[in-house]
Amino acid sequence: MHTDPTSDGSSTAGGKAGTEPGGSGPRESRTRIVLGAVLALQVFVIVLQGLTAGQVLGGATDALSLHGMGALPVHVLGLVQLVTAVLLWRPGRGPAWPALASLVLLVGGFAQSMTGGEGITVVHVPLALGLIALTVGMLVWVITPRPESPREG
């Protein structure tokens, strides 16, 4: 059995085991599925946040505590999303941009909580729209089918 070097200096036995250079090997595929599930949950939770925010802006003061409590799942899922995106990038050999975007979303989520808690809606509302747009964009990217990478042999 021979060992073929890959583009990052590591190697795969016979050139076929593990992940394929630059692409869609089994590890990346599994991690992409997990990232898609986390993003889908994140979109769901953020949409619920938007619904409660609409109630708050409409004058339903009882929705304010529900909206505030909704920040916790956003933060927890944001952290899980970041870890999953890093795993897609580093050992999974996927692209780096989802990890960077996930970091932006995590930090943005905390900024979102801070501005909302302080009642700074002039920042809170547009930031919310940006966060949902980026999250949905990532979800669309993750669930879009990728062409099979060419196999040797």
Backbone hydrogen bonds, N-H to C=O, Kabsch-Sander energy under -0.5 kcal/mol:
donor,donor_aa,acceptor,acceptor_aa,energy
4,D,12,T,-2.0
6,T,10,S,-3.1
9,G,6,T,-1.7
12,T,4,D,-1.9
14,G,2,H,-2.9
15,G,12,T,-1.5
16,K,13,A,-1.2
17,A,13,A,-1.1
23,G,20,E,-1.8
25,G,23,G,-1.6
29,S,25,G,-2.3
30,R,26,P,-2.5
31,T,27,R,-2.4
32,R,28,E,-2.7
33,I,29,S,-2.0
34,V,30,R,-2.1
35,L,31,T,-2.8
36,G,32,R,-2.4
37,A,33,I,-2.1
38,V,34,V,-2.6
39,L,35,L,-2.8
40,A,36,G,-2.4
41,L,37,A,-2.2
42,Q,38,V,-2.5
43,V,39,L,-2.9
44,F,40,A,-2.2
45,V,41,L,-2.6
46,I,42,Q,-2.7
47,V,43,V,-2.6
48,L,44,F,-2.2
49,Q,45,V,-2.1
50,G,46,I,-2.3
51,L,47,V,-2.2
52,T,48,L,-2.4
53,A,49,Q,-2.4
54,G,50,G,-2.2
55,Q,51,L,-1.7
56,V,52,T,-2.3
57,L,53,A,-2.8
58,G,54,G,-1.5
59,G,56,V,-1.7
60,A,55,Q,-2.7
61,T,59,G,-1.5
63,A,60,A,-1.4
64,L,61,T,-1.1
66,L,62,D,-0.7
67,H,63,A,-2.6
68,G,64,L,-2.3
69,M,65,S,-2.4
70,G,66,L,-1.3
71,A,68,G,-1.2
72,L,69,M,-1.0
74,V,70,G,-1.2
75,H,71,A,-2.4
76,V,72,L,-2.7
77,L,73,P,-2.6
78,G,74,V,-1.9
79,L,75,H,-2.1
80,V,76,V,-2.4
81,Q,77,L,-2.8
82,L,78,G,-2.1
83,V,79,L,-2.4
84,T,80,V,-2.5
85,A,81,Q,-2.7
86,V,82,L,-2.3
87,L,83,V,-2.2
88,L,84,T,-2.0
89,W,85,A,-1.8
90,R,86,V,-3.1
92,G,87,L,-1.6
93,R,89,W,-0.7
93,R,90,R,-0.6
94,G,88,L,-3.0
99,A,96,A,-1.0
100,L,96,A,-1.6
101,A,97,W,-3.1
102,S,98,P,-2.3
103,L,99,A,-2.0
104,V,100,L,-2.4
105,L,101,A,-2.4
106,L,102,S,-2.4
107,V,103,L,-2.7
108,G,104,V,-2.8
109,G,105,L,-2.3
110,F,106,L,-1.6
111,A,107,V,-2.3
112,Q,108,G,-2.5
113,S,109,G,-2.1
114,M,110,F,-2.3
115,T,111,A,-2.8
116,G,112,Q,-2.3
117,G,113,S,-2.7
118,E,114,M,-1.6
119,G,116,G,-1.1
120,I,115,T,-2.8
121,T,119,G,-1.6
123,V,120,I,-1.5
124,H,120,I,-2.7
125,V,121,T,-2.1
127,L,123,V,-2.2
128,A,124,H,-1.9
129,L,125,V,-1.9
130,G,126,P,-2.1
131,L,127,L,-2.5
132,I,128,A,-2.4
133,A,129,L,-2.1
134,L,130,G,-2.4
135,T,131,L,-2.3
136,V,132,I,-2.7
137,G,133,A,-2.4
138,M,134,L,-2.2
139,L,135,T,-2.3
140,V,136,V,-2.7
141,W,137,G,-2.2
142,V,138,M,-2.6
143,I,139,L,-2.2
144,T,140,V,-1.0
144,T,141,W,-0.5
